[in-house]
Amino acid sequence: MSEDLLARPHHDGSRLYVDNQAPRLGETVSVRVRVPHAAGITEVHVRQLWDAEPTFAAAAVERHGDVEDWWTAEVTCHNPVTPYRFLLQGADGEYLWLNGTGLHRRDVPDNSDFRLVTYPEPPAWALDSVVYQVFPDRFARSADAPPVAEIAPDWAVPAGWDDPVDARSRAVVARQLFGGDLDGIREHLDHLERLGVTVLYLTPFFPARSNHRYDASSFDAVDPLLGGTEALERLVAEAHRRGLRVIGDLTTNHTGDAHEWFVAAQAGPDAPERDFYFFHDDGDFESWLGVHSLPKLNHASAALRDAFFDRPDAPVRRWLTGEQPLDGWRVDVANMTGRRGAQDVNHAVADHMRATLDGLDGDKLLVGEHVHDHSADAQGSGWHGVMNYSGFTRPVWTWLRDKDFAPNFLGAPLAVPRLGGESVAETIDEFGSLDPWRSRTFSFTLTGSHDTTRIRTLVGDDPAMVAVAAALLLTMPGIPMITYGDEIGMPGEFGEDGRRPMPWDEHRWDAGTFATYQELIAARRELEPLRHGGIRWVSAGTDSLTFVRETATGAVLVHCARAAHEPVTVPATQLPGIAQGRLVSASAAKIDADDETVTLQADGAGYALYSWGEL
């Protein structure tokens, strides 16, 4: 990519380009293309798929400007998912397709077409959210909590709050109990408010035989080690009182081998719960990736669907209703749920869960875990969004990882490569093009999680690079998710190593990193384009990435650099109104704008945000 990107025609799924973000089946939607005069375009058509057959409609100039024209065409939502792209003709007769990956001078497959979806809308509050992920055992112990050694069950190895994580083996690291609890989280909600986040995401709170609790022994109770159901109710009530939402973590792919369903299923072939799981003829059973303590659920079972989704007390419903309901679910291993060999009911499970949430009050968020290309599973009928590892986390890692630290990614056999900004922008565009805009924007963006290397370690213990990662996280499309401790510079070479107890002595925090997160979160919450805007690349070089987020009422230019670089200049006419803007936040990077030129530069790793008014 080069700095002439603003001279290219552009479209994305944001409100600036699509006038109806929640169309119904059969409705017609106006879609717009921004066409700079420099592109030399004389004719524009939209191509949509109608029952999988391509049809064309001419676009017309809706608005003519000094620098660019806006062309408008109509797309009818004939199918629940309606793909469309644009066919452009230049003054020299050049033939161009415009789809989610940009301009092409040849025919391209349909998989990167833009998409309109007619499924029920996700909850509006989610798009304005900043999510904070907490691993309950490691965030905080309540003031009245008894010593861990007094309450530790037989499976646990008690640990002091300042003890190191023992990661010698998977078995050992899963048993180490530090004794964090839900009342401890409640007692530290001031920290979340001070940081500026709006959603608390709890990894599992169900009773289990591990500290991570992805091996639930019941979905009907809260682990007594965390304070039980009453502690969860107190936490949710206090969070809601403060204006914070709370989402939980539900494992739909498997249970623990101590789960009441699995214990009942082992009674014999005639047990009602037997077909909840995959038992073999020899009495053995299918488990998650061969981990025998995690038997896999069989979602082809009507009885399981009833127990999991449909009964009034089914776990999907139970925790989202009542006096202190959760505000949604993150679904663990969503990509594997309902899939086993020749059986694939994954979409049916996702759709069923979505319909269950929509049937409650329509205001619950549903996000699925997915660690690679999620496009086949995220077209809008099931999960509202996913954890966007493929289209955000991994490309950001390839740009920002330290030259001397080469982590793998969630067990990959080779280390993450280190790439230039051009490749990173192309990766973000390509993966983003595979989803409807709605699915992309309602997905979690994250620089890491409780399963990955900590961002502080990834970038070589460099606070300036952490700031760049935070800037990308909090300015790109999607719902930003911060893992507890990232905001104070907590290290960790891999997932379990990063699950360290939160240090509450602020002398041990990186105060500068905390202030950076505060400032960027405040900017996101203040500036509508960072939450609802489209995205156009301005420049992508080896060591810098620059893009603009835009709505009808304003724009924010974001410049990020991983190292010092030569100044980049772009014509101010391609960013109308920027000369009247203001610098919002910056660290080591600079944006200077006048009526003629916008100059982007950096003295080292850093970022700059520049905001201006109506387009």
N, C-alpha and C positions, 0 to 999 in steps of 0.2 A: 504494500500500500504506500501511497505517497500523499503529499500535502494538497493535491488537487481533488481530494475526495469530495469536497463541498460542491464541486462543479458537476457532480453526477446526479441524475434523477434519484429520488428517494421516496420510499413508502415503508411504513411499519404499521403495526396494529393498534397504535395508541389513538386516543380520541382526536388528535390533531389530523389524523389521516382517515379515521373510520368514525362516522358520525353516530353510530349506535353500537355501544359496547355489549349490549345484551339483547340481540335480536331474537325474535320468535320464529319458529319454523314458518316459512312462506313469506316473511317480511323482506322488503327490499332495503338495502343499505347503500348509502353513498360512500364511495371510497375515493381518496384523492392521491395524486402523485405530484410531488414537488419537482419541477423541471427547470433547472437553471438555464438561462439563455445560452450559456457557454456550451451546453450539451448539444445544441443544434437540432432539437427534436421538433418535427413538424406534425406528427400524428401519433395518437395514443389510443389503444384499445385495451379493454380488460377481457381476459379469458377466464371463465369459471367452468368448473365441472358440474354438470347437471345429470344426476344419476350416472356419474362416471363418464359422461360424454362431454367433450369440450364445446362450449358455445362462446361467441364473441359479441361484445357490445362496444360501440364507439364512446370514447371520452370526449368531453368538451372543456374548453378553458373556462374555469369558474372565476379566476382572478388573474389579472395581468399586472405584473410589477416591473420595476426598473431593472431587476436582476433575474427574476424568475417568474414563471407562470405556475399556477395551480390548476391541474386538470382533474375533472371529476367524472366518474362513471358509476353505474348502478350494478350491484350484485344482489341477486335474489337467493335467499337462504332456502333453497329447495331441499337440501339434505341437512341432517343435524350437524355435519361437518362439511363446509363448503370451501374447497380449495380454489384459489384464484391467483393469477399473475397478470402482468401487463406486457403488451406487445408495443414496442416503440419503433418509430421510423425517423431516421435523420434526414436532413436536407439533401444529403448525397445518396439517399436510398438505402442507407445502412439499416440492417434489421437487428433489433435488440430485444431480448427478454429481460424483464425485471422481476426477480423473485426474492425470497428471503435472504439469499446469499449475495445479492447484488445484480450487476449487469452482465449479460452473456451475449456473445455474438453468434451463438449456435443454439440448437435445441438442447434442453436439459430435462432430466427426469422431474416428475411431479412432487417428489418427496420434500422439496424445499419451497413449494408454493405457500403463499400466505393462506390463512384459514380463518373463516368465521365459524363460530359454534353457537348453537341454539339451546344448549343445556342450561339448567337453572344457574343463576349467577353465584359465584363464591361470595362469602360475606364481605361486605364493603370495608369493614374495619381492618381486614387483614392487609390490604394494600398500603395502609398508612402505618404499619407496624414495624417495630424493631424487636426481634425475638432474642431472648437470653436463655441459653440452654444450661440446665443445672443437673448434675449427677448427684442425687440426694445424699449418698454416703460421704461425699467429699466437700460439700459446700459449707455447712455450719452445724455445730452441735448446739442444741438449745441450752439455755442457762441452767435448767433443772435436770438435764440428762444424767442418768446414773453412769458410773464408770463402764466403759465398754466391756471389760472383763466380766462384769457382773451379769450382763445381759446377752453375751455372745452365745449363740447356739452351737451345737456340736460341729457344724460344718465350718465355722468361722475361726480365723486367727486374729485375735484382737491386736489393734495397733494404736499407738499414740498419735495425736493429731500432727505432730512434727516428724513422725517417722517417715523414712523414704518408702516409696512404693516398691514392693518386692516383686519384680517381674521376671524371676528366674524361669518360670513356666506358666502356661495358661492356667493350670490347676491351682497354683499357688496364688497368682495375681487375682483370681476370681474369688478367693476365700478371705483375703485380707480385709478386715472390717475396721473402719476408722470411726464409725458411729455417728455420722451426720444424720439429721432427722428433719422432718417437715416443720416442726416448731422452730428449729434453727433457721430454716429458710425464712419462715414468717418473721422471725426476729431481725432478719437482715434485709427486709424489703426496702429499707431506706437506701441501701446500696444500689438497688435497681433503679429507684427513683432519681437518685443522684446521678447515675450514669445516663439516664434518659430513655431506657428501653421501655417498651409498652406491653410485652408479652413474656410471661414466664413459661418455659417449656421444661417439664420434668421428665427425665428418663424414668423407666418403670418404677412404680411404687407398690406393686403387688408382692405378696409373700413369695419367697423363693429360697434357693440354697446357694446363692452367690451374692456378691456385692452389687453386680450390675442388674440383677433381677430380670434378665431376659429369659429366665427359666421358671416362669411363674408356676406356683403350686395351686393357685386359685386366681380367678378374675373377679371374685366377689368380695374381696376384702383388701385393706391396706396393710402392708407388713407391720406387725407390732413393733419391730425394731425402728421403724420410722415414726412411730407414735399412733398407728392405727387410723381407722376411718375418721375419728374425731379430729385428729391432727390435720388431716387433709381438708376437712371442712373448715377448720379454723384458718388454714393457710389461704384457701380459695376466698373465703369471706373477707379476709383482710386485704388480699390482693385486689378484689373487686371494689372494696371500699376506697382504695387508692387509685382506682381507674386502670389497674393492670388486669389483663386477661391471663388465663392459665390453660395450657393444653397438656394433655398426657401422652404417654407412649404405650401403644398396644401392639403386642406381637400376635399377628394373625397367621403366621406361617407355622408356628410350633408352640408347644407348651414345654414345661419342664417334665421330667419323668416322675416327679412327685405330685403332679397336678391331679386334682380329684377326678377329672374326666379320664385321665390315663390309668389311674389306679383302678377305677371301676372297669375300664376296658380290659384290663388284664385278668378279670375274673373268669373269662372264658368266651368262646365264640358267640354265645348267645347274649352277652351283655349289651344293653342298649347303646352304650358308648363305644362299642367295638369298631363301628364304621366311622367314628370320628378320626381314626388314624389308619395308617397303612400297615396292616399286619401281614407277614409272610406265612406261608404254609408251615414253616418250621417254628412258628411262634415269635420269631424275631420281627422287627418293625423298621420302617423307614424313619430316618432322622435327618436333621439339618446338617448337610455336608458331612455326614458320618459321625457327628457328635452324638453319642448314644444317650446322653442325658437330655436331648432336645428332640423328642418324637414329633414328627411332622403331621400336621392336621390335614384331613381329607375333606376339602370343601365341596366335593361332589355329593357329600352326605346331606340329605335334607334335614336330618335330625341335628347335625352340627350347625347348619345355617339357622335353624330355629333357636338353638341354645345360644349361639353367638350374637345373632342380630335381632331376632323377631320377638322373643318373649319380652314382656314388660321389664323383667329383671335381667335381660341379656346384657353382658358387659358393655357392648357398644352403646346401648341406650342408657344403662343404669347411671354411669358416671357423668353423663351429659344432661341429666335431669335432676329434679329435686331442688332443695333450697339453696345448695351451693354447687351448681353444676360446673363442670369443666367447659371450656370454650372450643374444644376440638380435640382431634387426635393426630399425632404423628404415628404412622404405621411402620413398624419394624419389618425389614426384609419384604417390603411390599412387592418387589419384582418377582420374588419366588413364590409368594402366596398363591395357592391354587394350581401350581405347576409341578408336575412330577411325571417324567417320561412322556408318554403319549397323551397324558391328561393335561389339559390346559383350560381351567375355568377362572383364570386370573381376572379377566375383564368382568366376568359375571360377579365375582366377589367384590371388586372395586365398585361396580355399579350398585350392588346391593347395599354396600356400606354407605355409599353416597346417598342413596335413596332413603336410607334409615336416618341419616343426619338431616337431610332436607325435610323429612317428615316430622322432625322434632320442632324446630322453629326456623330453619333455614339460615341460621346465623352461626353455624358451627364450621370450623375449618378442618379440612381433611388433606393431609400431606403425606405422601408415601416415600419411604426410603428407596432410593434407586441409585446405584453407584456407577452406572455406565450409560449408554445410549437409552434413554427412557422414552423416546418418541412414540413407540408403538403402544405404550401404556398410558400416555398423558395427553390424549386428544380431547379431554374435557368432560367425559361422561362419568368418570369415576373420581380419581384423586383430583382435587382442585389444583394441586401442583405436586412437585417432588422435591427432594433434597438435590439441588442442581450441582452435583459433583462434576458431571461431564462437561457442562456448558459454562461453568464458572470456576469451581475449585481447581480442577486439574490444569486448565490453561493459565490461571493465575499462578499456580505453583511453578509451572514451567518457566514463567517469566521472572519470578522473584526468588526462587530458591538460591541459596548461597552456593558459590562455585565449589566450595570445599565440603559441602554436605549434600549427599545424594541419597535421599530417602526413597523407598519404594512407596507405592500407593495401594493401601489396603491389601497387602499380600502379593502384589505384582512381582514377578520374578526378576525384573530389571528395574534399575533406578529411574526416577523421573528425569527426563532430559531438561536441559536449560536452553530455552529458545528466545529468539528476539520478538519484539512487540508485533511485527508484521504477522508472524505465525499465530501469536496469541489472539490477535483481533480476528483473524480468519477462523480460528477454532471457535471462538465465542459466537461469531456470526453463523457458522455452519450448524452448530448444535442448536442455537436459538431458532434457526429457520425451520427446524423439524417439528416445532410445537406451535399450536395456536398462540397468539400473543397473550391471551388470557392465561393459559397454562404456564407460560414463561414467567409472567409477572407475579403469579401467585405461587411460584416455587421459592424455596429457601435458597438464597445465595449464602455461601459460607467459605471462609478461608481455612476451616478445619472444624473438627467435632471431637466428641469423646472417643472416636474410633481412629483418629489420625494423629500425625505429627502436629505439634503445636506450631502456630505461625511464627512465634518468637525463635524457636529452634530452626525452623525451615529457612529463615532468612539470615541465619548466622548470628543470632543474638544482636541484631542491629535495630535499635528503636526507629531509625529513619525509614528502614524498609518495612517495619511493622506499620508505620504511619501510611505508607503507600498502599499496603494491603488493605488497611482499614478504609482508606479513601475509595478504593475500587469497590469494596464491599458495600459501602454506604451511599454510593452514587449510581451504581448500575441498576438496570431493571431487575426486579425480584424483591423478595422479602428478606432483608438481611438477618442472619442468625449469628449471634456471638456466643461462643462457648465460654462458660464462666472461667475467669482467670486470664483470658486473652487480653482483657482491657488493662491488666496490671503487669503484663509481660511474663506470665507463667510459662516455663519451658516444658518440653517433653519430646523425646525422640520418636515415639510411636504412641499409638492409642492408649494402651494401659499405662505407659510411663507418664503420659499427660494427665491422667486422672489423679492428680495430686490434690491433697486437701487445700482448700482456699486459705491463704494466710491472712488473718485479720489484723495483724500488726502492719499499719500502713508504712512503716519505715522499710518494710520489705517489698514494697510496691515500686514499680517504675512510674513515678508521678507524672512524668512527661507523656508516657503512653496513655495513661488514664485521662489526662487532659485532652489529648488528641481524640480519643474515642468520644468523650463528652462533646467536644466541639463539632465533630462530624455528625454525630447523632442529632444534635440540635439543628444543624444545617439541613439534614434530611427532613426533620419534622417541620421546619419552617418553610422550606422551598418546595412548592407543589411539583415542579418539574422533576425533582429527584424521586418522587413517589409515583407520579402519574404520567410522566413525559415519555415521548418516543426517544430514540437514540440514533444519532448520526455520527459516524467517525469523521473527525477533522484531520487527524494525522496519526500514522502508526509507523514508528521507526524502531530500530533495534532496542534503544534504551528509553523510549517514550511512547506513551499512548494518550491520545487526546480525543475527546468526544463531547457532544453537546446533547443534553436532555432538554426537550422542548414540549411545551403545551401552548394553547392558544393565548395564554396570558403571560408567558414568560419563558425564560431559558436559563440554563446553567451550563457554562463551559467548564469541563473538568480536564485538567492536565496532570498526568502522572509520569514520573521519571524514576527509573531504577538507578540512574547514574547521571552525571553531568553530560550535557549534549550540546551540540551546536544549535543556535537559535533557529526556530522554525517560524516562518511567517505565512499568514494566510490573508486574503483580502477581507477587509472589514465588511465590504458589501455583501459577502456571503453569510454574514451573521448580523442581520439588520438590527440596529439599535444597540449593539454591544458597546459603542463608545460612551453611552450614557449609563453603563453598568457600574458595578462595585465588586471589589474583592471580598469574598465571604470568609475564606479560610485558606491558609497557605503554610507550607513548610519546605523551604529550599527550592521550590519551583516558583516561576513567575508567569503572570499573564499581563501583558501591557496592551491596551487597546486605544486607538484614536479613530478618526473618521475614515482613515484609509487602510490601516494595517493592524492586524493582531499578531503580537510576537509572543512566542512560547519558548521558555528557556528554563534551565535548571542548573544550579551550582553543584548538585549532588542528588542523592535519592530524596524525593519529596513530591508534593502535590500542590495544586492550587485550584480553587473553586471561584468562579466569577459569574455573577448573576446579573440579569437585566430584565426589563419589563416586556410589555406586549410585543408580539411579533408583527 
